[in-house]
Each structure stands twice: as C-alpha cells, then as structure tokens.
C-alpha cells in the first residue's frame, strides 16, 4: 500500500489520534492493489523510509490483512514479519500496534494503529476496530451507477463543460447537473472531481 494523507471525519479521526498517539494508517476499499481512500498520521520520517525501501508488498500488516479479517496485535506470535520491518518501525516510535482488516477480499480495508508506550488495551482495540468497520461501511461504493450517471461523469471526465455535456446528451443543463449531483451522492463524494476519481478507481468509467 502506498502511504499518503487524506482528510476525513474530524471527530472520528481525532478519536483515533488519541487512541494511537504514534500514528495510524487506514486504507479503505483496496481494489486492484490501490485503496479508495487513505488516512495516515505516521511520522513522516517513517513514511519516507517505508516508501524509499518499497516496503508496501512486504508489510506484515498488508500481508496479514489481505489474508485475514478481524484484528491482531503486532506482538502476536502468528503475526508474521519475515522481512523484519516491525523492528525498523519501532525505531520511528511504532513500538506497539494492532492491525484491523474487514470487508471482502475484492474490496478489503486494512488499518494499522500504533503506540510507543504500551500495548493497546482490549477496549481500545475494540474501539479502533469498530471505527474502521464504520468507515469501511460508510465509503462502500455501489456495484454500478445508472447509465445516465455514467454518461454524465464520462462527459466531465473528458473535459466537457456542463452546457456542452448537456447538449451532447440532449438534455437541459439543469437535468445534467441533477445527474451529477445524484452520481456524487451515490459515490459518497464531496465534489464532482472526487466522484470522477472514485468512479475511475473502481473502473466504473
């Protein structure tokens, strides 16, 4: 998984920041090896080290999360780390952690949460797991959009203006805008650009 930063629900992310003071990574709906959305607060020095050493495919959290659902502590003997990435992470403050994975293999969400002071308590593990599961459900994409929605998004993805796209489709500009609004709502996108990106990421357009 790549490491980058995205915004999200302030209250939820603030709760996670408190629960995981050494940082967290959440990749939602991983399809075709790429997450739909990413939330990340790890130390940027670790992010740079992780990226420079191409740890994505060797990351024990990724490997475990793609093969399992549920939650596991990084200290669990069954949490395999054959490439010894966790000891390196510990030098950047990621001393203790848990990995959470949920969803079908075709659209899996995987998250890691870390502390530098102690192991996560059972109630804390339940809280982070519940949070990931809520986020996974909230950002789930529909299997498809309507033909009208797809046509409207394709026009904008090509660079058409609203008026030009409406003319191309033989509808009024207000009807075209209504299609875009409904497509954004169905994709849980805040902007049209985000809706186009999500539709492309999931190969809907």
N, C-alpha and C positions, 0 to 999 in steps of 0.2 A: 504494500500500500504506500502511496505517496504521502508525504507529510506537508500539510498546509493549514491555513486558518480560515474559518468561516464564522459568521455571526449566527446567533440563534436566540431562543427564548431566554431573556435576561435572568428571570427568577430561577429557571431550571439550571442554567449554566453557572449561576452564582452558587447554587447548592452544590453542584459538582466540584466547583473550585474549592469550596470549603472542605468537602469530603476527601478530595485528592489534592492536597497542597503542593505535591511535587509535579502535578500536571496530569493531563489525560489526553487521550486520543479517541475519537469516535468516528468510525467510517460507516455511514448509513447506506444500506441497499447496494452492496458491492455486486456489480454485474460486469461481465467482460473485464474483470480484474480492476475495475475502477469504481470507487464509491460515488453515489449520487451526491452526497453532502459529507463534508468533513468538519469536525470541530476539534481543535488541538491547542493545548496550552503548555506543552512540554517546553523546557528550557531550549531556547533557540540554538545553543551550542550543541545540544544533543541532536536536534533536528538536522543541523548541518553535518554532524558526524555520521548520523544514520544515513543521510542521503549520499554523502561522499563515498561511503563504504557499500552502497547498494544493498542495505540490509532487508529491503522490503520482502523479498521472496524467502529469506532465511529467518525472518522474525518469528520467534516461537509463538507469539500471540496470534499472528496471521495463520500459521500452520495449525495451531490448535483450534482457532475459531472457524476455519474452513471445514474442519473435520468433525466439530462438535457444536452443540448448543448448550447453554447454561452458563455457569460461572466457575472459575477456578483461581486459586491463589497461585502466584508465580513460584512460591516456595513448595507447592505440592510436588511430590516426587514424580508424579505422572506428567507434569508439565515439562515436556522435553525441550532442551535447549542445546542441541548438538554443536552449534556454532559458537556457543559461549557468548551470546550477545547480552544476556542479562548482567553478567559481571561488569561489562563495559557500561551498561546503562546505569548501574549503581554508582559509578564514579561521577555521574552527572546528577546525582540526587534521586534517581529512580531505584531506591533500595528495596522497597516492598511494593507489591502490586497485585492486582486482580485483572483477569480478562473476562469479558462478558461477550457472548455470541448468541444471536437469536435470528429467527427467520429461516426460510427455505434456502437450500444451497444455491438456488438460482438468483436469490436476492438477499444475501446474508448481511447482517450488520454485526460489526466487531468493534469492541471498545476495550481500551486499557486504562487503568486508573492507578496512580502511584502516590506513595508517601515516602518520606526519607527517615521518619522517626520510629515507626512501628508497623506491625501487621494491621490490616483492616479488620475491624470487629465484624461479627456476624450481622449485626443490624445495619452497619454501614454497607456491607456487601449487598444486602437485600435492597437498600435504597438505590445504589448505583445500578443494580440490575433492573429494578423497576423503571428507573429513569430511561435507560437505554431501550427497554421494551416499549415505553410510551413514545419515544422519539421514532423508533422503527415504525410503529403503527401510524403515527401522525404523518410521516413523509412517504408512506406507501403510495406508489403510483398505480393508476388504473391499468388494466391489461391493454387497453386501447382507448383512443379518442374517437369521437364521431368523425365521419368523413368530412363534414362541414368544418369542424375544428381543425382537422389535419390540413385541409386546403388553405385555411386562413393562416395557420402557422407557417406553412411552406412558402406562402407569398411573402411574408415578412422575413423569413429566413433567406429568401433570395434578394432581399433589399427593397422590395416594393413599398411605396408609401401606402397609407390606409386608403386614400382615394383611388390610387392606381389598382390596388388589390381588389377593392370593391368592384371597380369597372371590369377587371379581368374575370371576376366570379359572377358578374351580372346581378349584383345585389347593391343595396344602398350602403353608404358609408356607415350609417348607424347600425345596420344589420351586421356589417363586417365587424365593427367594434364589439358588438354583443357576442359574436363568436369567439373573439379573442378573450373577452372577459370570462366566458364560460370555460374556455380552454385553460386559462390561468387558474381558475378555481378548481378544476378537476385535477390539475397538476400540483396544487398547493404551492403555486409560485406567486411571489410578491410582485414581480414585474414581468412584462412580456419577454424581455431578454432572458430572464430566468426560465420562463416556460419553454422557450425555444431550446435553451440549453438542455433542460431536463428531457424534452421530447427527443432530442438528438442523442443524448446519453443512453436512452433506453430504446434507441433505434425505432422510434415511432414515426419519425420523419426523416 
